[in-house]
């Protein structure tokens, strides 16, 4: 607990649903932190398995189990956790990911020393599949990252720690977005606050079966929702909007909608003719099956971030 003995300095939020073995691993990684002044709030989307028992069996007084009722979903669960938290800082962790032991210590120490205009500290992370390292991602953007954030997310959820006061300014996660709700939040945060990072890998993003069945159609709705929500911001940055249109073009090709995919590709090139989008358009038109498979394979890594890296290479 904090120095006054009443409130923790950090509130850790883990949403979960029917993943008892995975959430157990995530919880262990939190309890194993070298920094111990935290509370851990597990928000369960009404699991019908032994999830509650797994959480409660840890027997740690810092763990609070909250059952999600009424409207459900990842954003709602995160918002429930944030609203019920007591910490000065909010740290997010998905139930299938984990932290390395010094994660909180390094980030809290840095955020404690930063001026108030800094609201976010993030870190590097690695992706793993079946215990094997697939990729490593190091942070490279600090300070005013707003313009860069419009091109796509520069961080992954388990790497971030946020000052609680930020949510009073930018609001909570958008529960109407079916996907990309994290990117939307990072854009809103970047518009109001500066970002800083710890230049080390402090989190592990696990790739498993659930992510192999990535729903491109659902993701398209999320991307289009973010573009609509931040329309004025994107309209002032033609290059960023062009990149998003190109990204949507790829996603539409992946769903088999070549007409819509081509339409977005050409909209992208109209905004920014000198970008390398012409390569994607030609590949999609001349060898559609090969192109579709190449983009599908790109999603077997760190989904959104991996695909964006392939697009912007």
Secondary structure, DSSP 8 states (H G I E B T S, - for coil): --TTSSS-SEEEEEEESS-HHHHHHHHHHHHT-S---EEEEEEE---SSSHHHHHHTT--TTEEEEE--SS-SHHHHHHHHHHH---SEEEE--TT-EE-TTHHHHHHHHHHHS-TTEEEEEEEEEEEETTEEEEEE-----B--HHHHTTS--S-GGG-EEETHHHHHH-S--TT-SS-HHHHHHHHHHHHSEEEEEEEEEEEEEE-HHHHT--HHHHHHHHHHHHHHTHHHHHT-HHHHHHHHHHHHHHHHHHT-HHHHHHHHHHHHHH-TTSTHHHHHHHHHHSHHHHHHHHHHHTTTTHHHHHHHHHH-
